[in-house]
Amino acid sequence: MSRDLAIARDRRWLSEYNHPFLEAQLNEFSNILGGCERIKNTPIPFSYSVLTHRIVAAYCLSLPFGLVETTGILTPVVVLMISYAFFELDAIGDEIESPFGLQPNDLALTAISRNIEINLLELINDADQPDIVKPVDDILI
């Protein structure tokens, strides 16, 4: 892309004043891409996942003993609500460990990329624009 920017500048399709700005934006995009690749390629240690699961389970198992004096007969209900919240937070943590993929809870990168493409083509008045990515079975990928 940098080579294409240089060609556009040399052919005078691009102003000398705009070239440094676009080159800086391209460098920033490269930095962002590098950050996303690091997130994607950094594995979450198995021991971390096991430890969080065990801590949540141990906390929820010991919770009734700490609440019985203050909640009395409502202890099972209170423990159930609090345990549900902690187990769901633990499950959400498992889901967001890997945000890049094609699962329903992953980022809709295809749709985001397509919207960026359409917006850029609109800026240059290109009539040949791709269709917007539509959800399939209520899932946008």
HUZILIN-V985548 format. One record per pair of residues at least 4 apart in sequence whose C-alpha atoms are under 7 Angstrom apart, sorted by the first residue. I is the first residue (numbers start at 1). J is the second residue. D is the distance in Angstrom with one decimal. If there is no record, write none. Layout:
# HUZILIN-V985548
i=I j=J d=D
i=I j=J d=D
This chain:
# HUZILIN-V985548
i=1 j=5 d=6.2
i=2 j=6 d=6.3
i=2 j=23 d=6.7
i=3 j=7 d=6.2
i=4 j=8 d=6.1
i=5 j=9 d=6.2
i=6 j=10 d=6.1
i=7 j=11 d=6.1
i=8 j=12 d=6.1
i=8 j=13 d=5.0
i=8 j=14 d=5.5
i=9 j=13 d=5.9
i=9 j=14 d=4.7
i=9 j=15 d=6.4
i=9 j=16 d=6.6
i=9 j=19 d=6.8
i=14 j=18 d=6.7
i=14 j=19 d=6.7
i=15 j=19 d=6.4
i=18 j=22 d=6.2
i=19 j=23 d=6.0
i=20 j=24 d=6.1
i=21 j=25 d=6.3
i=22 j=26 d=6.1
i=23 j=27 d=6.3
i=24 j=28 d=6.2
i=25 j=29 d=6.2
i=26 j=30 d=6.3
i=27 j=31 d=6.3
i=28 j=32 d=6.2
i=29 j=33 d=6.1
i=30 j=34 d=6.1
i=31 j=35 d=6.3
i=32 j=36 d=6.3
i=33 j=37 d=6.2
i=34 j=38 d=6.2
i=35 j=39 d=6.3
i=36 j=40 d=6.2
i=37 j=41 d=6.0
i=38 j=42 d=5.8
i=40 j=98 d=6.8
i=40 j=100 d=6.7
i=45 j=49 d=6.9
i=46 j=50 d=6.3
i=47 j=51 d=5.9
i=48 j=52 d=6.2
i=49 j=53 d=6.3
i=50 j=54 d=6.1
i=51 j=55 d=6.1
i=52 j=56 d=6.2
i=53 j=57 d=6.2
i=53 j=90 d=6.9
i=54 j=58 d=6.0
i=55 j=59 d=6.0
i=56 j=60 d=6.1
i=56 j=86 d=6.6
i=56 j=87 d=6.9
i=57 j=61 d=6.1
i=58 j=62 d=6.2
i=59 j=63 d=5.9
i=60 j=83 d=5.5
i=62 j=66 d=7.0
i=63 j=67 d=6.3
i=63 j=79 d=6.6
i=64 j=68 d=5.7
i=64 j=75 d=6.3
i=64 j=79 d=6.2
i=67 j=71 d=5.8
i=67 j=75 d=6.4
i=68 j=72 d=5.0
i=68 j=75 d=5.6
i=71 j=75 d=5.3
i=74 j=78 d=6.2
i=75 j=79 d=5.9
i=76 j=80 d=5.9
i=77 j=81 d=6.3
i=78 j=82 d=6.2
i=79 j=83 d=5.8
i=80 j=84 d=5.9
i=81 j=85 d=6.4
i=82 j=86 d=6.4
i=83 j=87 d=6.0
i=84 j=88 d=6.0
i=85 j=89 d=6.1
i=86 j=90 d=6.2
i=87 j=91 d=6.2
i=88 j=92 d=6.1
i=89 j=93 d=6.2
i=90 j=94 d=6.5
i=91 j=95 d=6.4
i=92 j=96 d=6.3
i=93 j=97 d=6.3
i=99 j=106 d=4.9
i=99 j=107 d=5.8
i=100 j=106 d=5.8
i=100 j=107 d=6.0
i=101 j=106 d=5.7
i=102 j=106 d=6.3
i=102 j=141 d=6.3
i=104 j=139 d=5.9
i=108 j=112 d=6.3
i=108 j=140 d=5.9
i=108 j=141 d=4.3
i=109 j=113 d=5.9
i=109 j=141 d=6.5
i=110 j=114 d=6.1
i=110 j=141 d=5.7
i=111 j=115 d=6.2
i=111 j=133 d=5.3
i=111 j=141 d=6.1
i=112 j=116 d=6.3
i=113 j=117 d=6.2
i=114 j=118 d=6.1
i=114 j=132 d=6.6
i=114 j=133 d=6.9
i=115 j=119 d=6.1
i=115 j=132 d=6.8
i=116 j=120 d=6.2
i=117 j=121 d=6.2
i=118 j=122 d=6.1
i=118 j=129 d=6.1
i=118 j=130 d=6.8
i=119 j=123 d=6.3
i=120 j=124 d=6.6
i=121 j=125 d=6.1
i=121 j=126 d=5.2
i=121 j=129 d=6.6
i=122 j=126 d=6.0
i=134 j=140 d=6.5
i=135 j=139 d=4.9
i=135 j=140 d=4.2
i=136 j=140 d=6.5
